Amino acid sequence: EMNRKIVALRDSKVQLVSRFDAQIQQLQKIQQHLPPQLRLPLPTPPTLLPAETPERKLQCSRVAVEKYMKL
């Protein structure tokens, strides 16, 4: 039960991070239309720490699979 809650929280953080990235891209487009003196620095986007996605360590890349197939 606890693991499911943790994974659900992590999944919601992943969604929030992607939405935040999309909003930053929109801000960049808007700021291009503003005069330089009115532009503000963009916020720093949040990131996921490697510890938040431990299952990625177990994923094989295509290159790794091709190496094993050559053995």
N, C-alpha and C positions, 0 to 999 in steps of 0.2 A: 504494500500500500504506500509506504513512504517513498519507495523508488518511483512509483507512478507519479506521485505528486512532484517529485524533483524533476522528472523528465517533462512533465507538463509545464512546469515553470520555465525550464530551459527552452522548450519549444515556443513558449510565448515570448521569451526574450529574443529568440531568433527572428520571429515575426516582427517584433518591435524594431530590431536593428535594421531589418530590410526596409521597413516603412520609413525609418529615419533616414536611411541612405537615399531613398527616393525623394524625400522632402528636401534634402540637401541639394540634390541635382536640380530640383525645381528652383530653389533659391539661387543657385548658380546662374540659371537661365534668366531669372528676373534681374539679378544684379548686372548682367551684361547690358541691360537696357538702361541702367542708371548711370548718371555721371560718376566718375571715379570718386569724387569727394563725398558722395552719398552712400557709397558701398561700405558695408560693415563686414568684419571677418566672419567667416562661416563657423558654426559650432563644430567641435571635434566629435565625430561620430563614435558611438559606443562600439566596442568590439567584443567578440567572444574569446574567452581564454581557452587555450588548448585543453585545460582540465575540464572544461564544460562540455567537451565533445570527445570523450575517451574512445568511443566506438570508431572514430576516424583512424585510430592507430591500427585497427584490424582490417581496414579496407585496403585492397590491393589496387595498385595503379595498373593501367594497361601495359606500361613498360615492364613492370615486375612480372606480370602474367606472361608476356612474350619471352622474357628471360627464362622463366621456368619451362616454357614449352620447348626451348632450344636445348635444354639439358637432356 
